[in-house]
Amino acid sequence: MASERAPAGRPGLIDRVATGIATAGGAGYSPVAPGTAGTLVAVVALWLVPVSTGALLIATGVVTAVGIWAGARVERTVGRKDPGVVVIDEVAGMMISVLAVPRTVPVLVAAFFLFRFFDVVKPPPANRLQALPGGLGIMVDDLIAGAYALLVLLAARYLLGLR
């Protein structure tokens, strides 16, 4: 069984796994705009890995659940609420933003900008719910931003006759 902490204050295996997940494989360590870097990781994965809508829905649920755990773990390790290195929330939010639309390059680009807009602006209820404790607070505002981006994409597709 892996220990919580290795000797001499070094992170144990579980903390390293949580950090790898929470930082989306290290994207959260980007010196410039780590949230954008995490979102780009998601965009590239969504473009390169063709999956059905059902599989994407399941994957989004798994990323969200694991992200809540990993985010909370890193938050405790770092000792600060919603640390900037945690970007798994951006990955989950970006996944939601394309759940019900074709994952073509133009749609992914539009989803990227819409998601980043809603993630930064944090319209209600995202602005209030991000105060929830632990990993849930880390994840929920980005899940809402992803839902808002998806709604805008669906409305635009409807208005443009791209049903």
TADA-V849404 format. One line per field, one symbol per residue. ss: DSSP state (H for helix, E for strand, C for the rest). phi: phi as a letter, one per 20 degrees, with the letter a starting at -180 (. if undefined). A space follows every 10 residues. Layout:
ss: ???
phi: ???
This chain:
ss: CCCCECHHHC ECHHHHHHHH HHCCCCHHHC CCCHHHHHHH HHHHHHHHCC CCHHHHHHHH HHHHHHHHHH HHHHHHHHCC CCCCCCCHHH HHHHHHHCCC CCCCHHHHHH HHHHHHHHHH HCCCCHHHHC CCCHHHHHHH HHHHHHHHHH HHHHHHHHHC CCC
phi: .fefcfgmmf ffgffffgff ffelmogfeg fclfffffff gfffffeedf cfffffffff ffffffffff ffffgfffnb flffffcfff fffffffcgd cfeegfffff fgffffgfff flfgegfeff egfmffffef ffffgfffff fffffffffe mdf
